[in-house]
Amino acid sequence: MTAPAPAISFEFFPPQNMAATFRLWDAVQTLSPLDPRFVSVTYGAGGTTRDLTLEAVGALHASSGLKVAAHLTCVSATKAETLALADQFAAAGVSDIVALRGDPPKGSGGFTPHPEGFSGSVELIGALAAKGTFNIRVGAYPDPHPEAAYEGADVDHLKAKFDAGADEALTQFFFEPETFLRFRDACAAKGIDKPIVPGILPIENWKGVKSFAQRCGAPIPQWLDDAFATAERDGRADLLAVALCTEMCTKLREEGVDTLHFYTLNRPELTRDVCHALGVTPKVALQEVA
């Protein structure tokens, strides 16, 4: 018997110019027929895309017919400013928030809480949960976070987020299915029973992904680096990316994972192809903008 297709969701980032706006809308049009559980819109390092995120979230919610989750961080902002933005999301009809500490501004040397701000993601989650109006998703690190103080710190931190009121976790991307499965087992051993959804990144630009992986502490398998070096030389990088991503997702599905979250980078073609390979077929058409 063929296994049912996985439930899916997609992450986009807010556009910063007109060309990027059209690219975002094209990405949404390409992927929305796959009937995602929700789509999320990111929030830049140091809160740099705050207004753009609010605009993109509002526009997508109003015009796409999709459930939209807004990223919210507490970097470089007071508690009042952060919660005021959450209220603006709610006023725009958005009830789903991805609550994150957030990346500090480039060159700042690390995260330092605002004197009148939240100390980190756990305190932010608690404040959002107290409002009682949001479905709260949070981040999780299947590979050790660069700031992890000890082995297992990422599991303990995720448990603290759930204890504070989070409903679901979305993981950072990873390159091998065993990475997620080990993390899932470690979380279960700590008594975590809420959903942990693997974050999946179809690799469109291997050089860029390698650079990002190094910054966020995701180990890069040598076999993967070698495979992309060969594929890029032969002009087959996209074929390799779809094949490897589909294989990883299939292995996760075989281990009981029924929900996947895709990082699209606003370039939807590889994500669409992987979803199709997993049996996720178009169900609905994006409603037309009046």
Secondary structure, DSSP 8 states (H G I E B T S, - for coil): ------EEEEEE---SSHHHHHHHHHHHHHHGGG--S-EEE---GGGTTHHHHHHHHHHHHHHH-S-EEEEEE-TTS-HHHHHHHHHHHHHTT--EEEEE-----TTS-S----TTS-SSHHHHHHHHHHHT--EEEEEE-SS--TT--STTHHHHHHHHHHHHT--EEEEEE-SSHHHHHHHHHHHHHTT--S-EEEEE---S-HHHHHHHHHHHT----HHHHHHHHHHHHTT-HHHHHHHHHHHHHHHHHHTT--EEEEE-TT--HHHHHHHHHTT-----------
